[in-house]
Amino acid sequence: MTDFSSALILHNYPQSPVAEKVRVAFGIKGLTWHHVEIPRLPPKENLVKLTGGYRRTPVAQIGAD
């Protein structure tokens, strides 16, 4: 079973060039992370609720923060 309390979670969409850089950096560092695919265009209701209004992607989440 995976401990999600300290896992990195990356909220992104596959075509994002910035998210690709983050994914590569996570790979170079050897980090364990999980992926949540979000819509490319608004509305992004779940992401806005998570970030408190910040709508740009990618967003990295650590556990529940």
N, C-alpha and C positions, 0 to 999 in steps of 0.2 A: 504494500500500500504506500502511496506517495504522500508525504507530508506537505500539504498545500499552504500551511501557515507561513512558511518562509520561502515559498517558490516564487520565481519571477514569472509574471504573466504579461505577455506583450499583446496589446490590443492594436490590431492593424488590419490592413487589407493587402492582398498579395502583390498588387501592382505598384505599391508605394516605394519610390526609390530611397526615401529616408528610412523606411522600415527595413529595407534590404540591408542597408548599412548597419542598422542595429542588430539584425539577425546574424550578419557576418561577425560583428564585434562579440556577440554572445558566443558564437562558435569558436572564435580565436581564444577567448578567455576560458572556454570549456565549461560554461555555465549551464545548469539545467534550467530549462524554461518551458513554458507552455504558451500556446497560441490561441487567441480568440479573434476570429475574423469579424470585422465590423463593416458596415456598408461604406462604399467609397464616397457617396454623396449624402448630404443631409436628407432626411432627419436621422439623427443618431441618438435617439432618446436614452438608451441604456448607457451610452458613453458619457453623455452630458450629465446624467444623474451620478455617475461614478466620479467624475472629475469636477463637479460643481460648476459647470458652465464652460469649461475648456473644451473646444470642439476639434482641435487639430490632432492629427495622428502622426506617428505612433504614440501610444501612451504605455508606459511601463508601470506595472503594479507589483508590489511586493506584499504577498499575503492579502490581508484585507485593506491595506493602505493604498 
